[in-house]
Amino acid sequence: MGPHMCRKLQALSSRIKQASSNAKWRDVLSAYSDIQTSGTQLNDPFLFPIVLKSCAKLSRLSQGRCLHASLLKRGFESFVSVGNSIVDLYMKCGDFCSATRALFTSSRDDSVSRNVVVFGFLDRGFAERGLRWFSESRAWGFDPNVSTLVLVIQALRRGFGSYVDGEKIHGYVIRSGFFGISSVQNSVLSLYAGFDLFTARKVFDEMSERDVVSWSVVIRCYVQTREPVFALNLFREMVREGKTGPDSVTVTSVLHGCALLEDADVGRSVHGFSIRKGFDLGDVFVLNSLIDMYSKGFDVDSAFRVFDEMTCRNMVTWNSILAGFVHNQRNEEALEMFGLMRKEAVGADEVTLVSLLQVCKFFQQPLPCKSVHCVIIRRAYESNKVVFTSLIDAYTSCSLVDNATTLFESMSFKDVVSCSTMISGLARSGRPDEAISIFCQMKDKPNAITIINLLDACSVSADLRKSRWAHGIAIRRGLATTDISVDTSIADAYAKCGAIEMARRTFDSVPRKNVVSWTVIISAYAINGLPEKALASFEEMKREGCTPNAVTYLAVLSACNHGGLIKQGLMIFKSMVEDHNKPSLKHYSCLVDMLSRAGEIETAMELIKNLPDDMKPGAGAWGSILSGCRNRLKSGIVTTEAISEVLVLEPMCSSGYLLASSVFAAEKSWEDVASMRRLVKERKVPVVAGYSTVLEGAIAKRFLAGEKLNQSDCEINNVVQSLHRCLTLENTMEWI
């Protein structure tokens, strides 16, 4: 080779090295191509790995094969660095067969080449093959490098290994001296976090040096295991220690913890911290977490302010604020937000449709619910179980129970969530027998939610035997006396079946009573006509240190209402206001009903006229006024106004027309009675008849008002007549 060609080869070789140092892989291949076309051959074995690496980086598999063939002919494959680079080329290009063949045919099968193969399998997502190669290579005496070891631990964390495998790799890491490396420490910590929080915390406490990843892993683990208090305490410790500052990942986990606690005040302080650190200025993950935290902390106005100030929004942002409005029962604004999404040309996904179905459920509008169903079909979202279950739930709430049943029956596998939703929907729709039938056909083991929904169905059926049966199932499943929600539902079911003593025994067996369980027993006494015991339980609740909420006050007021305890009811309402509990429209309506029943029509009307500015009396309040006028035989302007308001507020509800008709009948104003009946027919108002239920053996017989008994109900007819004779005789004896 002449001097000119030597200088040219040296220049091209220098060009390859320079391009490699600058990661300009195309320039490397270009320089190598120039060497080939110049008529000379590259003989420097240290340059071939660079060219092979360039082929791997650019996925030039065919060019790499040609170079491999050339190296085989010229005997360069015997160089260790060249052989390992050939294996690396094939692994990174996805030609695993050629990679393993090159490994086994090379003159030297060492730890470097084994690392290349194991790392290649794991890095490209073939975790099982990578772990198998790792295990076989360990038996051969292979020593992994840090990168390979981290990928092995990550594969075990993703579910390709057991807790025992984790302990084995942890032991190997300690013996081999890798545990001092932060990336390996954090990988082991993440591995245990996926299996056992206690062990993960122990590893964390034993670490001499903790970086931001270490802190973030344990904080996230506490949040994922629904232990947000521990997560917040650890975050405070991290900030107080001051050695390692939290990053946006840490703050995101802490905000999720605040969302679990539903504590916007703590979340607001974390928000202030993130502002000082500059995390919320452009990090969409932190901002989305802020929206979720404020929404679940019942401060959706702050959530919307965060949303409104965002310059960059993604699909999660829109879904978070939409779900926030739904969670805070501000469904009108949720609809406005969805309209804004359409205006901004943001396409709805599965999460968006679930929120829309919740809105349909709230407004009980069948047509929009069907429209959402059409979108679900067009976009092939029916395979999404959350969407499908939400659709079933919305249909049952919109009085489309048959549609929900059809959807439920079309499911190939009915899991515990779908069954629980269907049981709840049927119970809510007054079809408890079908709900119980679905429970009996369940293949999955019922959870606490399923049992609660089953108890709901039993309470709707008002069948004590079914409630006791459901109670037995809760005991066998180990949910009675261990899950306060289940115990509370058991007590509620017994109360609605009239078994107040059994309800009280169930309540007394609850080890740690909360405001919900106290409210249930107070309501139980109220609905069973025992207002004095309801008030006694209310006082006992306060002595036990449990603070009543708005629902509790409503239950006590209802007890006073139906028991005629006007003075006590007014005192309780006054104490509610003094305790800084803002009364809702339901509380005012209960007070109006209580005054109307007592004949204090003028006082009730005065209360209606002086409601807070943000409240408007509903049909129930006006109906109470109307009912009071009928019972006291009072007529005039008050009656006329009450009838007008009831019919305007609920034009398609038969109860308002029937109540107005009964008022006119009490006044013997038969023309007005006929007028009400004509209105019902003209407006096509569906009339729902009242009914009573009588048990015949194990079968509950329902009798509609005005219905004639057929021949098959002759025995029941005899029972009813016999009962009537006994009651008549008892009344006669009392009169005597």
Disulfide bonds with the S-S distance in Angstrom:
none
